[in-house]
Amino acid sequence: MPILENDWIKINYTGRLKENSKIFDTTLEEVARKEQVFDEKRGYNPLLCRAGDEKFLIPGLARQLVGMELDKPLKIEIPVKDAYGDRDASKIEMVPTKKLRKANLDPRVGNRVQLAGRNGTIIWAGGGRTRIDYNHPLAGKDLVFDVTIIEQLAEVEDIQKEIISRRLPGVNLEEITIETSEEPKTVVISLPNYLIFMEGLAIAKYTLGTDLHEFLEFEVVKFQDVFDYQKKEVPSEEDPAKEEESSSEE
């Protein structure tokens, strides 16, 4: 059955530059290792998205998911205009190198940096000045994606858990409790206490709350940290010898 617009799905993909087939992203660890682009600092997992929704994917890819079928791989070519757009010369700027050093940034060519809330790539440095390209690294490139839809999510509870997993990567979903109520439409998410040490937890909660409001129309999103100090009893195994002794006495 074809995927419809706004269906929640999970996909695996590998993205390549059309000009030389070089991989720039993949959700598949085996592909990353084979192509020698494996990064141990990131996770390799299927991507949650809504078919046709450009909030999750570049326009050309998001639209192509509509009409696809489960477990049927498809190769999709995305032209520049439907990917990251043309390169914009006005987004290439020259800044004093000391400004980068003051922000504890390494002004070496090729480095990705964040300056004044903007992400860019250093493309030249010398004479006390550094040129930064604030275009997306894939701007001006035609792209090719190998895509497979591996799952379609129909139950709201499953969608909720996947959205949570997207914003709190690595969390065990079995340790999270979700309760919902109406008037106003509210969701209460109970989080395990070890998450309080997670770097960027406040931002993760904010973006998760925004997602649940925007995509599932919750009016109120509440988070509560659970500190459970109850000792869980471990059932002991009966001694077979004692059981025999007991039965013989009877």
HUZI-V781268 format. One record per backbone hydrogen bond with DSSP energy under -0.5 kcal/mol. CO is the residue of the C=O (numbers start at 1). NH is the residue of the N-H. If there is no record, write none. Layout:
# HUZI-V781268
co=CO nh=NH
co=CO nh=NH
This chain:
# HUZI-V781268
co=3 nh=67
co=4 nh=7
co=7 nh=51
co=8 nh=153
co=9 nh=49
co=10 nh=150
co=10 nh=151
co=11 nh=47
co=12 nh=148
co=13 nh=27
co=14 nh=146
co=15 nh=24
co=15 nh=25
co=16 nh=144
co=17 nh=21
co=22 nh=17
co=25 nh=15
co=27 nh=29
co=28 nh=32
co=29 nh=33
co=30 nh=34
co=31 nh=35
co=32 nh=37
co=32 nh=38
co=33 nh=36
co=39 nh=42
co=43 nh=45
co=47 nh=11
co=49 nh=9
co=50 nh=53
co=51 nh=6
co=52 nh=54
co=53 nh=56
co=53 nh=57
co=58 nh=61
co=58 nh=62
co=59 nh=63
co=60 nh=64
co=61 nh=65
co=62 nh=52
co=62 nh=65
co=63 nh=66
co=65 nh=68
co=68 nh=3
co=69 nh=72
co=71 nh=73
co=74 nh=76
co=74 nh=147
co=76 nh=145
co=77 nh=79
co=78 nh=143
co=79 nh=82
co=80 nh=83
co=80 nh=85
co=82 nh=60
co=85 nh=140
co=87 nh=89
co=88 nh=91
co=89 nh=92
co=91 nh=93
co=91 nh=134
co=93 nh=132
co=95 nh=130
co=96 nh=99
co=96 nh=100
co=97 nh=100
co=97 nh=101
co=98 nh=102
co=99 nh=103
co=100 nh=105
co=101 nh=104
co=105 nh=107
co=106 nh=108
co=108 nh=111
co=111 nh=122
co=113 nh=115
co=113 nh=120
co=115 nh=118
co=118 nh=115
co=120 nh=113
co=121 nh=123
co=121 nh=133
co=122 nh=110
co=124 nh=131
co=126 nh=129
co=128 nh=97
co=129 nh=126
co=130 nh=95
co=130 nh=132
co=131 nh=123
co=131 nh=124
co=132 nh=93
co=132 nh=134
co=133 nh=121
co=136 nh=139
co=138 nh=141
co=142 nh=18
co=143 nh=78
co=144 nh=16
co=145 nh=76
co=145 nh=147
co=146 nh=14
co=147 nh=74
co=148 nh=12
co=148 nh=150
co=149 nh=71
co=151 nh=10
co=152 nh=154
co=153 nh=8
co=155 nh=159
co=156 nh=160
co=157 nh=161
co=158 nh=162
co=159 nh=163
co=160 nh=164
co=161 nh=165
co=162 nh=166
co=163 nh=167
co=164 nh=168
co=168 nh=171
co=171 nh=173
co=172 nh=175
co=173 nh=176
co=177 nh=190
co=179 nh=188
co=181 nh=186
co=185 nh=219
co=185 nh=220
co=186 nh=181
co=187 nh=189
co=187 nh=222
co=188 nh=179
co=188 nh=190
co=189 nh=191
co=189 nh=224
co=190 nh=177
co=191 nh=226
co=192 nh=195
co=193 nh=196
co=194 nh=197
co=195 nh=198
co=198 nh=201
co=200 nh=204
co=201 nh=205
co=202 nh=206
co=203 nh=207
co=204 nh=208
co=205 nh=209
co=206 nh=210
co=207 nh=211
co=208 nh=212
co=209 nh=213
co=210 nh=214
co=211 nh=215
co=211 nh=216
co=212 nh=216
co=212 nh=218
co=213 nh=217
co=220 nh=187
co=222 nh=189
co=224 nh=191
co=225 nh=227
co=226 nh=193
co=226 nh=228
co=227 nh=229
co=230 nh=232
co=231 nh=233
co=233 nh=235
co=238 nh=240
co=239 nh=243
co=240 nh=244
co=241 nh=245
co=242 nh=246
co=243 nh=247
co=244 nh=248
co=245 nh=249
co=246 nh=250
